Amino acid sequence: MEQWTQPQWEQNVQQYDQTAFFLYTPMCGTCEVSEKMLEVIEKLLPDLPLGMANINYLGDLPYELKIESVPCLIVSDNGELTNKIYAFKSVPFLYEILKK
């Protein structure tokens, strides 16, 4: 999964039907587990644009999107924010949401 900046995320949202953007902080143990789950998803859905970013470097974006906590997976469909996932229950759970 590659690191995205806010402009890269915005570009992917406009360019693709569906995108996923993983927000984390470096000292978050739950974020590390969530990242491993998303690495599996990345292999299962290789065409899904999936990026990640340290929330501390995103400026006002977390406030604009009303991010409540990390880890957070932002999912957009057709340019619209459709899902904010905070509970990364399992790989099958994430797969069902992202396989569209």
C-alpha positions in Angstrom: 0.0 0.0 0.0 1.5 3.3 -0.9 1.5 6.5 1.1 -0.8 9.1 -0.3 -1.0 12.9 0.3 -4.3 14.7 0.5 -4.0 15.8 -3.2 -3.2 12.2 -4.3 -6.3 10.9 -2.4 -8.5 13.6 -4.0 -7.1 12.8 -7.5 -7.9 9.0 -7.0 -11.4 9.8 -5.8 -12.1 11.7 -9.0 -10.3 9.3 -11.3 -11.7 5.9 -10.1 -15.2 4.6 -9.3 -14.1 3.4 -5.9 -11.1 4.2 -3.7 -10.1 3.4 -0.1 -7.9 5.6 2.0 -6.5 4.2 5.3 -5.7 6.7 8.0 -3.5 5.7 10.9 -1.0 7.0 13.5 2.4 5.5 14.0 2.1 4.4 17.6 -1.3 2.8 17.2 -1.2 -1.0 17.7 -4.7 -1.5 16.3 -3.6 0.5 13.2 -0.8 -2.0 12.6 -3.2 -5.0 12.7 -5.6 -3.1 10.4 -2.8 -2.4 8.0 -1.9 -6.1 7.8 -5.6 -6.9 7.0 -5.6 -4.3 4.2 -2.4 -5.8 2.8 -4.4 -9.0 2.3 -7.3 -7.0 0.7 -4.8 -5.4 -1.6 -3.8 -8.8 -2.9 -7.4 -9.9 -3.3 -8.5 -6.7 -5.0 -5.5 -5.6 -7.0 -7.5 -3.1 -9.1 -8.8 -1.2 -6.0 -6.9 2.1 -5.5 -5.9 1.8 -1.9 -3.6 4.3 -0.2 -2.6 5.2 3.4 -1.5 8.2 5.3 -0.4 9.2 8.8 -3.4 11.3 9.9 -1.0 13.7 11.7 0.3 15.0 8.3 -3.1 15.6 6.6 -3.8 19.1 7.8 -7.5 19.9 8.0 -8.7 16.9 6.0 -9.5 14.8 9.2 -11.6 17.7 10.5 -13.4 18.2 7.1 -14.2 14.4 6.9 -15.1 14.3 10.6 -12.7 11.5 11.4 -13.5 10.3 14.9 -10.5 7.9 15.6 -7.9 5.8 14.0 -7.6 3.4 12.4 -10.1 4.6 9.8 -10.8 3.4 6.3 -12.4 6.0 4.1 -14.3 4.5 1.2 -15.5 6.6 -1.7 -17.8 5.5 -4.6 -18.2 7.7 -7.7 -16.5 10.7 -6.0 -18.7 10.5 -2.9 -17.6 9.4 0.6 -19.8 6.3 1.3 -18.2 4.7 4.3 -15.9 5.4 7.2 -14.8 2.1 8.8 -13.4 2.2 12.3 -13.9 -1.4 13.3 -11.8 -3.6 11.1 -13.6 -6.8 12.1 -12.0 -9.3 9.7 -10.6 -9.6 6.2 -13.9 -11.1 4.9 -15.8 -8.1 6.4 -13.6 -5.6 4.6 -13.7 -7.7 1.4 -17.5 -7.6 1.3 -17.5 -3.8 1.6 -14.7 -3.2 -0.9 -15.5 -5.8 -3.6 -18.1 -3.6 -5.4 
